[in-house]
Amino acid sequence: MTQWGVQSADFARGIGFFNGARFFEAHEAWEDVWRAAPAEQKRFWQGLVQLAVAFHHHSTGNRVGMRSVLERGIRNLDGYPNDFCGIKLLSLKRSVEQWREALDTLQPPPSLPRIESSDSASSA
């Protein structure tokens, strides 16, 4: 098991890409994990892929696309434990919800979200 709670180099690479604001690459890495994931985890992985896509849209100036995909990503992460797959999911969700609020109120966006390892890397 890796520090992220899963045995997947693609997941870890995706986190590195995401945290480095390389959102297209994160999306590509996580799509492979999503496709291979067991049924009970698919929605979680889809949510991460959607967050990466949303922030890729942001990086290209596609505000409408970002808002739409961001909403779906947030929704798909709901219901999973706060340290699912060894990440601080609650912290990530709070960060992207701040983005959603900034988009909705036309405020300047906060800092880009980061994915952090939870203290207890629990297995999914």
Buried (B, 14 or more C-beta within 10 A) or exposed (E): EBEBBBEBEBBBBBBBBBBEBBBBBBBBBBBBBBEEBEEEBBBBBBBBBBBBBBBBBBBEEBEEBBBBBBBBBBEBBEEBEEBBBBBBBBBBBEBBEBBBEEBEEEEEEEEBBBBBBBEEBBEB
